[in-house]
Amino acid sequence: MKTLLTLAVTLMIAGAAYAGCGLKVPVSGEAKAYNAEKKTLTVGTETITLAATVKITNAEGKEVKIADLVGKKVTVSTDKHNKKGESVTEQKKS
């Protein structure tokens, strides 16, 4: 019984550690360059690696190619822990 309880507690702790906290850190600025080979986007002076499932949208909310946003002001939502960009959105012009 102790072995079963120990195994259950261990699995619960491992699952909680794997889940992560989910905090996002926004990075805003002009998209200066995109490297398709390394899947990196340079925003201002910061280079951000994009996640495989990155969602890229323009100011109207339509999905576009990342190359279309180079030279425009964007906001990149990055995961706090692995620093990968999970979404790239063009900022609306005021």
C-alpha positions as CSV (number, residue, x, y, z in Angstrom):
1,M,0.0,0.0,0.0
2,K,2.9,2.4,0.8
3,T,4.5,1.7,-2.5
4,L,1.3,2.5,-4.4
5,L,0.8,5.7,-2.4
6,T,4.4,6.7,-3.0
7,L,4.1,6.0,-6.7
8,A,0.9,8.1,-6.9
9,V,2.4,11.1,-5.1
10,T,5.5,10.9,-7.3
11,L,3.4,11.0,-10.5
12,M,1.4,13.9,-9.2
13,I,4.5,15.9,-8.4
14,A,6.1,15.1,-11.8
15,G,2.9,16.1,-13.6
16,A,2.8,19.4,-11.8
17,A,6.4,20.2,-12.6
18,Y,5.9,19.4,-16.3
19,A,2.9,21.6,-16.6
20,G,4.8,24.9,-16.1
21,C,3.4,28.2,-15.0
22,G,2.1,29.5,-18.3
23,L,3.4,33.0,-17.9
24,K,3.9,35.0,-21.1
25,V,6.3,37.9,-21.6
26,P,5.5,40.3,-24.4
27,V,8.3,41.7,-26.6
28,S,7.3,44.7,-28.7
29,G,9.2,46.6,-31.4
30,E,10.0,46.6,-35.1
31,A,10.5,43.2,-36.7
32,K,14.0,43.8,-38.2
33,A,14.8,40.3,-39.7
34,Y,13.6,36.7,-40.0
35,N,15.9,33.8,-40.3
36,A,13.9,30.9,-41.8
37,E,16.8,28.4,-41.3
38,K,17.0,29.0,-37.5
39,K,13.4,30.1,-37.1
40,T,14.4,33.3,-35.3
41,L,12.8,36.7,-35.5
42,T,14.8,39.8,-34.5
43,V,12.6,42.4,-32.8
44,G,14.5,45.6,-32.0
45,T,17.7,44.3,-30.5
46,E,16.3,41.0,-29.3
47,T,16.4,37.7,-31.2
48,I,13.5,35.4,-30.5
49,T,13.3,31.7,-31.4
50,L,9.8,30.9,-32.7
51,A,7.9,27.8,-31.5
52,A,6.9,25.2,-34.0
53,T,3.2,26.1,-33.4
54,V,3.7,29.9,-33.6
55,K,0.6,31.8,-34.7
56,I,1.3,34.8,-36.9
57,T,-1.4,37.5,-37.5
58,N,-1.6,40.9,-39.0
59,A,-3.3,44.0,-37.4
60,E,-6.7,42.8,-38.7
61,G,-6.3,39.4,-37.1
62,K,-5.8,37.4,-40.3
63,E,-3.0,34.8,-40.4
64,V,-0.1,35.9,-42.6
65,K,3.5,34.7,-43.3
66,I,6.2,35.9,-41.0
67,A,8.1,37.5,-43.9
68,D,5.1,39.9,-44.4
69,L,5.7,41.4,-41.0
70,V,9.4,42.3,-41.4
71,G,9.8,46.1,-41.2
72,K,6.5,46.5,-39.2
73,K,5.9,47.0,-35.5
74,V,4.9,43.7,-33.9
75,T,4.3,42.2,-30.5
76,V,5.7,38.7,-29.8
77,S,4.2,36.7,-26.9
78,T,7.0,34.5,-25.4
79,D,7.0,31.8,-22.8
80,K,8.7,33.0,-19.6
81,H,10.8,29.9,-19.2
82,N,11.8,28.6,-22.6
83,K,11.8,32.1,-24.2
84,K,10.2,30.8,-27.4
85,G,7.8,33.0,-29.4
86,E,4.3,31.5,-29.4
87,S,2.5,34.3,-31.3
88,V,3.4,37.2,-33.4
89,T,0.9,40.0,-33.9
90,E,1.3,43.2,-36.0
91,Q,0.5,46.3,-33.9
92,K,-2.4,48.4,-35.1
93,K,-1.5,51.8,-36.5
94,S,-2.9,54.7,-34.6
